[in-house]
Amino acid sequence: MLIDNHNRKINYVRLAVTDRCNLRCTYCMPAEGINFVHKSKLLSLEELTTLCEILVAQGIDKIRLTGGEPFVRKDLMVLLRNLSKLEGLKDISITTNATLIGPYIDELKTLGIKNINVSLDAVDKDTFKAITRRDNFDVVYNNVMRLIEEGFNVRLNCIALEGQNTQEILPMIQLTKKYDIGVRFLEEMPFNGGSKAFKTILWDYKYILEHIKSEHLDYYKIESEKTSTSVNYKIPGYKGNFGVIPSFSRTFCGTCNRLRISATGDIITCLYGKPVMNLLEIMRGNAVKENVEEAIVNAIGNRAKTGFEAQEKYKGVFDNSMTSIGG
């Protein structure tokens, strides 16, 4: 079992498998993209599998694969097949933009992978195109509908972007009337590759909830897991639910149970801090198991208590793009 220096149990790893993405969302990176790393500097399929085996042996029972866009990686399904065989791993989840997932839905179901988070910031085609700088809405929406029909646990993650898509909040909630899904509204964060800087936001979680209340006075709070980053609600008569994630306000730090590992092997103990060490050379050296275990234990033994503390310690953290740190 992994316990950090604030007595928080760490049992969840967000593992990025690539820094590449086929969209160019305005809040994530500049239109021209970022300098993606060379393939040789990414953890290989074998290294990712070995790393996951070590992590599960240390007590990690949930792994979420992220990117970039994870399905850009050609050998992703091989990794998922390997992970599905790991005893002790209770939950394999994926965060995706759903542009490329279509051909793999049947096998994902066969492998028992049920939890799919889809980054979807609009249900209006033109708004989607403006935010992503790509014309992929129909593909994404059709894949989302198929995931729902196939019985996946689907959550849609929508970032509230002032001046871009806040008019989409109420229409997205309407999806929960017909479908048993979760829609999560996130506060905007400045992990955008330096394309925008800000210190405050208008559309924080309180403002989002007030906006929703303008049409749905009767929504009520539902119970969430202690370690959940979202505060969740339900509207009477609706099949699904909605939630808000205070990703800028950071009200959830006290129960944080997660660790991030980037596609290049960076260990990130807090989203708002810099990497604390890198595993790439360790994974390519001797005594891999022992040295990785030691690195993980050392990393979580020196975590910041809150995201604000981490940000204060590591100046310039927001110069990064979200695609390079694993979401």
MARMI-304611 format. One record per atom (N, C-alpha, C): x, y, z; residue in one letter. Coordinates in steps of 0.001 Angstrom, whole numbers, padded with zeros to 6 digits, always signed. Layout:
// MARMI-304611
XYZA;...
//
This chain:
// MARMI-304611
+000839-001201+000000M;+000000+000000+000000M;+000874+001251+000000M;+000485+002227-000790L;+001229+003482-000877L;+000519+004574-000071L;+001226+005151+000884I;+000699+006226+001723I;+001619+007425+001596I;+001059+008598+001296D;+001926+009762+001129D;+002232+010414+002478D;+002981+011501+002434N;+003435+012165+003661N;+002335+012940+004368N;+001121+012928+003795H;-000033+013551+004458H;-001072+012491+004816H;-000616+011253+004860N;-001439+010104+005252N;-002593+009848+004289N;-002373+010161+003021R;-003367+009888+001989R;-002976+008616+001252R;-003915+007698+001139K;-003666+006448+000419K;-003668+006722-001082K;-002615+006286-001761I;-002494+006472-003205I;-002773+005140-003888I;-003916+005046-004559N;-004270+003788-005223N;-004688+003986-006681N;-004455+005184-007215Y;-004952+005549-008536Y;-003830+006230-009322Y;-003564+005728-010512V;-002550+006328-011381V;-003180+006739-012707V;-002916+007965-013092R;-003271+008444-014436R;-002008+008321-015276R;-002035+007414-016229L;-000860+007089-017018L;-001035+007574-018456L;-000243+008545-018856A;-000288+009033-020234A;+000506+008096-021125A;-000047+007740-022264V;+000639+006837-023185V;+001215+007580-024398V;+000858+008842-024543T;+001388+009669-025624T;+001152+011128-025280T;+001963+012007-025845D;+001704+013441-025697D;+001031+013996-026944D;+000806+013151-027930R;+000238+013597-029201R;-001291+013592-029176R;-001872+014488-029946C;-003325+014549-030056C;-003688+014979-031464C;-004820+014490-031949N;-005271+014837-033296N;-006215+016033-033316N;-006504+016601-032138L;-007273+017845-032057L;-006341+018966-031588L;-006793+020184-031690R;-006000+021339-031256R;-006890+022270-030436R;-007396+021749-029320C;-008350+022505-028510C;-007735+023798-027991C;-008528+024842-028009T;-008036+026183-027678T;-007476+026269-026262T;-008042+025486-025335Y;-007619+025574-023942Y;-006431+024661-023625Y;-005990+023877-024602C;-004954+022879-024345C;-003613+023234-024973C;-003635+023733-026194M;-002376+024076-026856M;-002628+025049-027994M;-001567+025707-028458P;-001724+026642-029569P;-002170+025935-030844P;-002684+026684-031793A;-003198+026116-033048A;-002138+025330-033799A;-000883+025793-033710E;+000196+025114-034433E;+000722+023893-033696E;+000150+023608-032518G;+000586+022469-031734G;+001787+022805-030867G;+002383+021768-030274I;+003567+021941-029453I;+004677+021053-030024I;+005849+021143-029448N;+006947+020284-029881N;+006786+018911-029220N;+006200+017970-029957F;+006000+016628-029419F;+007342+015911-029327F;+007463+015048-028334V;+008736+014369-028104V;+008938+013241-029115V;+010193+012895-029326H;+010524+011803-030234H;+010087+010480-029619H;+009710+009542-030461K;+009225+008239-030008K;+010201+007561-029056K;+011487+007743-029270S;+012501+007087-028437S;+012474+007572-026993S;+011859+008732-026771K;+011794+009292-025422K;+010468+008984-024731K;+009627+008192-025405L;+008378+007731-024804L;+008588+006357-024197L;+007875+006051-023140L;+007898+004703-022596L;+007354+003735-023640L;+008058+002654-023867S;+007630+001658-024851S;+006473+000838-024304S;+005873+000050-025177L;+004796-000842-024767L;+005255-001752-023639L;+006416-002345-023792E;+006944-003255-022776E;+007212-002512-021470E;+007744-001302-021579E;+008039-000515-020367E;+006755-000101-019657E;+005744+000273-020424L;+004456+000631-019820L;+003844-000566-019102L;+003915-001723-019725T;+003370-002939-019109T;+004109-003276-017820T;+005436-003245-017871T;+006239-003542-016677T;+005964-002534-015572T;+005884-001265-015938L;+005606-000223-014957L;+004266-000467-014273L;+003248-000816-015042C;+001928-001076-014467C;+001955-002292-013540C;+002696-003311-013917E;+002833-004493-013058E;+003435-004112-011712E;+004450-003256-011746I;+005101-002809-010508I;+004134-001979-009665I;+003427-001066-010314L;+002493-000194-009600L;+001373-000989-008930L;+000835-001964-009651V;-000246-002783-009084V;+000271-003584-007895V;+001489-004086-007993A;+002083-004814-006873A;+002277-003914-005662A;+002395-002606-005890Q;+002548-001645-004789Q;+001210-001193-004208Q;+000112-001624-004815G;-001192-001279-004262G;-002063-000412-005145G;-001589-000064-006331I;-002432+000691-007266I;-003494-000247-007834I;-004770+000100-007670D;-005835-000766-008187D;-006694-000087-009249D;-006351+001171-009589K;-007046+001865-010673K;-006024+002554-011549K;-006084+002297-012844I;-005220+002972-013812I;-006086+003573-014900I;-005921+004873-015107R;-006625+005556-016197R;-005593+005914-017259R;-005820+005457-018482L;-004941+005784-019590L;-005383+007092-020230L;-004424+007993-020385T;-004708+009309-020929T;-003688+009629-022016T;-003695+010858-022497G;-002720+011319-023463G;-002345+012746-023143G;-002258+013604-024152G;-002665+013414-025516G;-003962+012635-025691G;-004096+012128-026888E;-005213+011247-027201E;-004677+009822-027244E;-005072+008978-026274P;-004469+007642-026169P;-004615+006784-027424P;-005711+006936-028170F;-005911+006085-029341F;-005070+006517-030540F;-004315+007599-030408V;-003320+007945-031422V;-002193+006917-031399V;-001971+006331-030228R;-000904+005335-030081R;-001358+004002-030681R;-000595+003505-031650K;-001008+002345-032441K;-001074+001056-031621K;-000242+000954-030574D;-000204-000292-029795D;-001022-000205-028505D;-001946+000756-028455L;-002729+000939-027231L;-003506-000311-026846L;-004137-000965-027821M;-004950-002135-027502M;-004099-003281-026963M;-002848-003380-027399V;-001954-004406-026859V;-001716-004134-025374V;-001480-002881-025035L;-001304-002514-023630L;-002560-002838-022827L;-003720-002528-023371L;-004970-002789-022657L;-005180-004294-022456L;-004805-005087-023439R;-004894-006548-023272R;-003984-007015-022143R;-002792-006443-022090N;-001853-006803-021020N;-002397-006406-019648N;-002951-005196-019560L;-003460-004708-018281L;-004667-005508-017814L;-005479-005966-018747S;-006690-006713-018384S;-006363-008034-017691S;-005118-008476-017803K;-004702-009740-017184K;-004069-009547-015813K;-003901-008306-015388L;-003221-008038-014121L;-004140-008287-012932L;-003789-009226-012104E;-004548-009471-010878E;-004312-008322-009906E;-005381-007870-009306G;-005284-006759-008367G;-005651-005425-008972G;-005690-005364-010304L;-006105-004134-010975L;-007615-004183-011166L;-008334-003388-010384K;-009785-003456-010363K;-010446-002606-011453K;-009782-001539-011866D;-010426-000593-012774D;-009422-000093-013800D;-009692-000366-015069I;-008938+000220-016179I;-009870+001207-016859I;-009496+002469-016856S;-010335+003512-017439S;-009571+004222-018543S;-010309+004923-019380I;-009691+005651-020490I;-010318+007035-020581I;-009471+008037-020790T;-009957+009370-021139T;-009574+009637-022578T;-010566+009995-023400T;-010372+010089-024843T;-011202+011226-025422T;-010833+011681-026617N;-011693+012646-027304N;-012704+011950-028210N;-012657+010611-028253A;-013638+009765-028963A;-013613+009913-030476A;-012551+010475-031024T;-012461+010559-032487T;-012039+009238-033110T;-011245+008455-032390L;-010625+007252-032955L;-011063+005954-032283L;-011931+006032-031290I;-012272+004870-030472I;-013193+003874-031175I;-013902+004315-032200G;-014938+003504-032840G;-014554+002067-033161G;-013447+001826-033871P;-013098+000454-034255P;-012751-000463-033078P;-012565+000106-031905Y;-012095-000680-030764Y;-013166-000928-029700Y;-014352-000408-029917I;-015394-000483-028891I;-015734-001934-028544I;-015867-002783-029548D;-016223-004180-029283D;-015168-004867-028427D;-013900-004663-028750E;-012859-005327-027969E;-012748-004738-026567E;-012933-003438-026425L;-012919-002828-025097L;-013957-003498-024201L;-015124-003750-024770K;-016189-004406-024016K;-015779-005827-023648K;-015172-006540-024576T;-014712-007903-024325T;-013663-007942-023213T;-012804-006935-023178L;-011746-006874-022163L;-012267-006447-020788L;-013519-006048-020731G;-014099-005641-019446G;-013803-004209-019067G;-013388-003406-020035I;-013107-001992-019782I;-014405-001217-019981I;-014928-000689-018905K;-016275-000110-018937K;-016311+001402-018742K;-015268+001966-018112N;-015311+003377-017742N;-014585+004238-018765N;-015356+005003-019513I;-014806+005847-020565I;-015195+007303-020303I;-014192+008153-020135N;-014426+009586-020040N;-014157+010214-021396N;-015094+010993-021880V;-014953+011639-023183V;-014858+013145-022987V;-013789+013732-023499S;-013644+015188-023475S;-014524+015762-024582S;-015614+016394-024192L;-016575+016936-025160L;-017062+018282-024641L;-016657+019343-025289D;-016922+020686-024779D;-018095+021385-025453D;-018811+020651-026297A;-019986+021241-026949A;-020806+020150-027619A;-022117+020359-027656V;-022983+019487-028450V;-023520+020240-029668V;-023037+021452-029843D;-023302+022210-031061D;-022105+022036-031991D;-022390+021645-033213K;-021322+021284-034158K;-020359+022438-034423K;-020888+023635-034600D;-020033+024783-034897D;-019165+025158-033698D;-019742+025083-032512T;-018969+025392-031306T;-017859+024368-031109T;-018195+023107-031333F;-017193+022039-031245F;-016028+022323-032195F;-016342+022688-033416K;-015310+022940-034426K;-014442+024131-034032K;-015060+025163-033481A;-014309+026358-033086A;-013335+026043-031950A;-013762+025216-031002I;-012908+024901-029853I;-011795+023932-030232I;-012129+022886-030981T;-011152+021839-031303T;-010303+022168-032519T;-010741+023162-033292R;-010103+023523-034564R;-010111+022350-035549R;-011061+021468-035390R;-011211+020309-036267R;-012702+020046-036490R;-013036+019428-037635D;-014436+019165-037987D;-014761+017691-037746D;-014729+017273-036481N;-014917+015866-036139N;-016163+015586-035299N;-017070+016552-035212F;-018176+016392-034271F;-019016+015163-034538F;-019385+014920-035778D;-020271+013791-036091D;-019652+012463-035668D;-018363+012291-035933V;-017673+011061-035539V;-017702+010907-034023V;-017374+011984-033313V;-017340+011942-031849V;-018716+011621-031285V;-019730+012337-031752Y;-021074+012143-031209Y;-021581+010730-031482Y;-021336+010233-032670N;-021771+008869-033000N;-021057+007831-032135N;-019781+008040-031878N;-019046+007116-031016N;-019549+007174-029578N;-019880+008371-029111V;-020445+008508-027764V;-021772+007762-027666V;-022626+007935-028660M;-023911+007241-028651M;-023722+005727-028680M;-022748+005268-029417R;-022499+003829-029481R;-021990+003303-028139R;-021108+004060-027493L;-020618+003661-026171L;-021771+003545-025182L;-022687+004488-025247I;-023860+004456-024362I;-024712+003231-024665I;-024969+003000-025931E;-025805+001852-026333E;-025180+000519-025931E;-023855+000459-025933E;-023147-000784-025591E;-022990-000966-024091E;-023503-000034-023304G;-023521-000198-021856G;-022284+000269-021120G;-021448+001072-021764F;-020283+001617-021075F;-020716+002678-020061F;-019919+002840-019025N;-020125+003913-018064N;-019474+005164-018648N;-020275+006002-019266V;-019769+007157-020004V;-019906+008426-019171V;-018803+009160-019106R;-018827+010491-018512R;-018296+011482-019533R;-019014+012554-019715L;-018600+013614-020625L;-017982+014744-019820L;-016769+015112-020162N;-016069+016190-019471N;-016090+017447-020326N;-016696+018493-019800C;-016847+019750-020529C;-016186+020869-019731C;-015213+021536-020326I;-014556+022661-019666I;-015336+023938-019971I;-015716+024659-018931A;-016486+025893-019100A;-015554+027016-019533A;-015646+027396-020786L;-014739+028370-021384L;-015481+029673-021637L;-015134+030686-020883E;-015816+031975-021014E;-015697+032504-022439E;-016847+032863-023017G;-016853+033419-024363G;-016788+032383-025469G;-016758+031093-025096Q;-016645+030058-026120Q;-017786+029035-026074Q;-018094+028509-024880N;-019064+027400-024871N;-019985+027371-023662N;-020031+028420-022863T;-020883+028363-021675T;-022358+028255-022030T;-022712+028643-023248Q;-024096+028457-023716Q;-024413+026980-023931Q;-023411+026122-023869E;-023589+024682-024069E;-023885+023928-022775E;-023752+024589-021633I;-023908+023898-020350I;-025306+023302-020207I;-026323+024084-020413L;-027689+023581-020257L;-028056+022533-021312L;-027697+022715-022583P;-027951+021643-023562P;-027237+020339-023224P;-026032+020421-022668M;-025323+019193-022308M;-026004+018477-021152M;-026550+019248-020229I;-027292+018635-019125I;-028510+017888-019646I;-029086+018365-020744Q;-030254+017690-021311Q;-029942+016260-021753Q;-028671+015974-022050L;-028298+014610-022406L;-028563+013648-021252L;-028466+014154-020006T;-028690+013284-018845T;-030171+012990-018623T;-031038+013702-019323K;-032467+013411-019206K;-032808+012090-019883K;-032182+011844-021014K;-032485+010646-021804K;-031514+009502-021542K;-030261+009844-021192Y;-029221+008811-021087Y;-028662+008734-019661Y;-028348+007519-019241D;-027763+007307-017920D;-026256+007524-017984D;-025886+008786-018099I;-024485+009174-018189I;-024200+010268-017174I;-022937+010569-016987G;-022546+011703-016166G;-021962+012797-017037G;-022344+014029-016792V;-021743+015179-017468V;-021033+015999-016408V;-019742+016228-016603R;-018939+016949-015623R;-018459+018266-016228R;-018728+019354-015517F;-018285+020669-015959F;-017054+021072-015155F;-015960+021314-015856L;-014692+021644-015223L;-014403+023131-015331L;-013811+023671-014297E;-013293+025022-014384E;-012093+025038-015336E;-011945+026139-016062E;-010802+026253-016974E;-009504+026396-016189E;-008458+025795-016727M;-007123+025891-016134M;-006149+026400-017186M;-005069+027074-016751P;-004147+027662-017731P;-003043+026736-018232P;-003332+025427-018310F;-002383+024496-018929F;-002640+024468-020436F;-002212+025516-021130N;-002583+025642-022540N;-001383+025890-023435N;-000219+025493-022973G;+000978+025679-023784G;+001379+027128-023942G;+000943+027971-022995G;+001330+029373-023033G;+000483+030240-023930G;-000651+029708-024414S;-001481+030486-025343S;-002368+031502-024628S;-002474+031389-023307K;-003309+032315-022548K;-002868+032284-021094K;-002920+033426-020438A;-002578+033487-019016A;-003708+034155-018253A;-004049+033627-017090F;-005071+034261-016269F;-004896+033836-014813F;-005327+034679-013909K;-005191+034406-012477K;-006537+034160-011809K;-007614+034584-012459T;-008955+034358-011926T;-009853+033904-013075T;-010994+033332-012722I;-011964+032939-013746I;-013352+033371-013299I;-014207+033678-014248L;-015606+033990-013952L;-016395+032709-013725L;-016195+031738-014630W;-016988+030517-014605W;-016345+029484-013676W;-016355+029827-012366D;-015913+028837-011395D;-017091+027909-011073D;-016865+026903-010220Y;-017906+025907-009992Y;-019170+026505-009385Y;-019028+027546-008571K;-020205+028183-007977K;-021037+028905-009040K;-020356+029565-009956Y;-021037+030287-011017Y;-021724+029313-011976Y;-021050+028196-012247I;-021644+027157-013101I;-022937+026638-012480I;-022901+026356-011179L;-024090+025843-010494L;-025223+026870-010475L;-024882+028130-010300E;-025909+029173-010329E;-026558+029244-011706E;-025750+029081-012738H;-026268+029097-014106H;-027227+027921-014325H;-026862+026764-013839I;-027716+025578-013986I;-029019+025764-013205I;-028904+026399-012052K;-030081+026610-011203K;-031098+027534-011878K;-030651+028343-012822S;-031573+029248-013516S;-032637+028477-014288S;-032337+027230-014628E;-033315+026407-015354E;-033762+025189-014551E;-032952+024774-013595H;-033250+023564-012830H;-033155+023858-011333H;-034215+024429-010796L;-034229+024797-009383L;-034206+023587-008459L;-034645+022438-008977D;-034865+021287-008104D;-033732+020264-008121D;-032568+020594-008682Y;-031487+019607-008660Y;-031019+019395-007224Y;-030523+018205-006964Y;-030087+017909-005596Y;-028754+017164-005612Y;-028033+017303-004529K;-026705+016697-004423K;-026828+015201-004178K;-025967+014429-004831I;-025939+012987-004601I;-024594+012600-004010I;-024553+011442-003389E;-023329+011013-002716E;-022253+010666-003738E;-021037+011072-003437S;-019891+010769-004289S;-018832+010059-003467S;-017922+009376-004149E;-016810+008760-003444E;-015993+009837-002741E;-015411+009471-001606K;-014633+010421-000818K;-013515+011054-001638K;-012921+010270-002548T;-011792+010757-003336T;-012207+011402-004654T;-013500+011563-004872S;-013973+012134-006125S;-013544+013589-006273S;-013135+013955-007480T;-012809+015355-007741T;-014055+016161-008093T;-015149+015481-008353S;-016380+016176-008730S;-017401+016140-007598S;-018185+017215-007513V;-019350+017260-006638V;-020552+017028-007556V;-021359+016018-007251N;-022322+015529-008224N;-023776+015781-007817N;-024618+015941-008832Y;-026008+016322-008622Y;-026910+015560-009584Y;-028192+015569-009265K;-029174+014913-010114K;-030422+015780-010208K;-031060+015732-011358I;-032316+016435-011579I;-033437+015404-011528I;-034478+015608-010735P;-035563+014632-010628P;-036110+014230-011997P;-036230+012916-012209G;-036768+012413-013464G;-035740+012211-014554G;-034523+012676-014347Y;-033467+012507-015340Y;-032727+011190-015080Y;-032355+010493-016121K;-031677+009204-015976K;-030248+009342-015471K;-029550+010355-015962G;-028149+010530-015610G;-027959+011576-014529G;-026747+012071-014405N;-026427+013081-013392N;-025398+014053-013943N;-025174+015132-013222F;-024149+016080-013629F;-023298+016446-012419F;-022151+016997-012685G;-021265+017378-011599G;-020398+018556-011985G;-019746+019118-010990V;-018782+020201-011235V;-017447+019773-010643V;-016374+020099-011350I;-015028+019789-010892I;-014278+021106-010687I;-013969+021454-009434P;-013293+022726-009135P;-011792+022654-009452P;-011472+022451-010723S;-010089+022229-011125S;-009215+023474-010990S;-009818+024646-010957F;-009072+025882-010709F;-009119+026250-009226F;-010288+026049-008610S;-010462+026373-007185S;-009777+025367-006261S;-009686+024103-006700R;-008943+023048-005991R;-009477+022769-004581R;-010733+022436-004494T;-011323+022122-003193T;-011160+020656-002815T;-010588+019845-003695F;-010549+018389-003497F;-009188+017867-003052F;-008231+018736-002800C;-006855+018291-002540C;-006732+017402-001304C;-007577+017644-000313G;-007448+016919+000950G;-007631+015420+000844G;-008331+014965-000184T;-008578+013528-000337T;-007906+012969-001594T;-006926+013671-002124C;-006281+013241-003370C;-005627+011877-003219C;-005990+010965-004108N;-005474+009595-004060N;-004723+009213-005314N;-004279+010215-006095R;-003772+009908-007426R;-002332+010354-007653R;-001765+009703-008616L;-000414+009979-009072L;-000477+010059-010591L;+000286+010963-011182R;+000342+011061-012637R;+001718+010641-013130R;+001732+009896-014226I;+002983+009545-014877I;+002827+009888-016349I;+003722+010725-016844S;+003618+011181-018228S;+004133+010123-019185S;+003894+010357-020470A;+004322+009407-021490A;+005840+009306-021586A;+006538+010311-021058T;+007999+010294-021063T;+008569+009778-019741T;+007685+009365-018839G;+008134+008796-017579G;+008228+009758-016418G;+007790+010997-016593D;+007801+011948-015480D;+006789+011540-014419D;+007206+011547-013163I;+006288+011336-012053I;+005795+012702-011597I;+004489+012891-011617I;+003873+014160-011224I;+002962+013874-010042I;+003354+014321-008888T;+002589+014017-007670T;+001431+014983-007457T;+001444+016091-008192C;+000344+017051-008128C;+000243+017731-009478C;-000963+017825-009996L;-001184+018422-011305L;-000628+019840-011374L;-000599+020527-010248Y;-000211+021936-010211Y;+001274+022126-009917Y;+002020+021016-009890G;+003449+021085-009637G;+004249+020502-010776G;+005537+020723-010746K;+006440+020172-011754K;+006704+018694-011476K;+007180+017938-012475P;+007587+016547-012233P;+008653+016480-011155P;+008564+015452-010324V;+009517+015336-009218V;+010685+014420-009563V;+010499+013540-010534M;+011578+012694-011031M;+011116+012006-012308M;+012048+011354-012992N;+011728+010698-014250N;+012105+009220-014189N;+011247+008373-014761L;+011434+006923-014696L;+012062+006330-015949L;+012252+007125-017001L;+012671+006554-018273L;+014013+005818-018164L;+015008+006483-017612E;+016321+005840-017482E;+016259+004669-016510E;+015461+004798-015474I;+015310+003704-014507I;+014714+002483-015196I;+013699+002710-016039M;+013060+001604-016743M;+014003+000940-017739M;+015037+001661-018160R;+015983+001136-019144R;+017323+000736-018513R;+017320+000664-017181G;+018534+000296-016468G;+018445-001081-015843G;+019220-001285-014810N;+019238-002555-014083N;+018348-002475-012857N;+017997-003642-012320A;+017164-003724-011107A;+015937-002826-011231A;+015221-002977-012344V;+014101-002088-012667V;+013046-002090-011566V;+012607-003258-011149K;+011530-003348-010161K;+011897-002622-008871K;+013059-002901-008342E;+013479-002311-007077E;+013636-000790-007195E;+014226-000349-008302N;+014475+001082-008462N;+013201+001872-008749N;+012271+001277-009496V;+010991+001951-009724V;+010208+002035-008418V;+010154+000947-007693E;+009454+000959-006398E;+010011+002050-005489E;+011317+002146-005433E;+011955+003162-004586E;+011607+004567-005055E;+011617+004764-006381A;+011301+006079-006934A;+009863+006493-006609A;+008935+005559-006730I;+007526+005850-006438I;+007345+006200-004964I;+007938+005410-004089V;+007830+005654-002646V;+008424+007013-002285V;+009581+007330-002852N;+010216+008622-002573N;+009367+009779-003081N;+008758+009590-004250A;+007945+010655-004844A;+006730+010975-003988A;+006010+009940-003569I;+004789+010208-002795I;+005109+010575-001349I;+006341+010362-000935G;+006740+010736+000427G;+007056+012199+000578G;+006952+012949-000530N;+007282+014378-000478N;+006286+015189-001304N;+004990+014873-001139R;+003957+015553-001911R;+003537+016865-001253R;+003140+017803-002077A;+002545+019032-001550A;+001184+018689-000941A;+000798+019440+000076K;-000490+019168+000722K;-001653+019617-000150K;-001470+020711-000878T;-002527+021232-001751T;-001931+021671-003078T;-002804+021882-004053G;-002366+022374-005341G;-001793+023773-005266G;-002276+024588-004338F;-001756+025943-004188F;-000317+025910-003662F;-000060+024994-002726E;+001302+024835-002215E;+002240+024371-003325E;+001773+023431-004150A;+002593+022923-005254A;+002881+024022-006271A;+001869+024813-006589Q;+002041+025891-007562Q;+003029+026936-007063Q;+002961+027239-005772E;+003863+028223-005180E;+005309+027731-005220E;+005478+026434-005047K;+006820+025832-005006K;+007430+025747-006391K;+006584+025469-007394Y;+007086+025275-008755Y;+006576+026383-009662Y;+007301+027476-009720K;+006912+028608-010561K;+006934+028204-012039K;+005983+028730-012797G;+005978+028487-014227G;+005329+027189-014644G;+004662+026482-013708V;+004064+025196-014054V;+002999+025332-015138V;+002318+026483-015183F;+001243+026651-016156F;+001753+026953-017569F;+003054+026989-017747D;+003598+027135-019100D;+003413+025846-019906D;+003121+024747-019202N;+002937+023444-019866N;+001605+023376-020601N;+001548+022458-021564S;+000288+022116-022214S;-000290+020892-021524S;-001600+020848-021374M;-002239+019708-020723M;-001921+018396-021435M;-001728+018472-022742T;-001456+017249-023502T;-000106+016629-023150T;+000797+017423-022558S;+002119+016917-022240S;+002220+016371-020819S;+001184+016616-020006I;+001243+016160-018611I;+000174+015126-018277I;-000619+014732-019265G;-001513+013611-019047G;-002898+013951-018574G;-003324+015203-018657G;-004709+015532-018316G;-005004+015491-016835G;
//
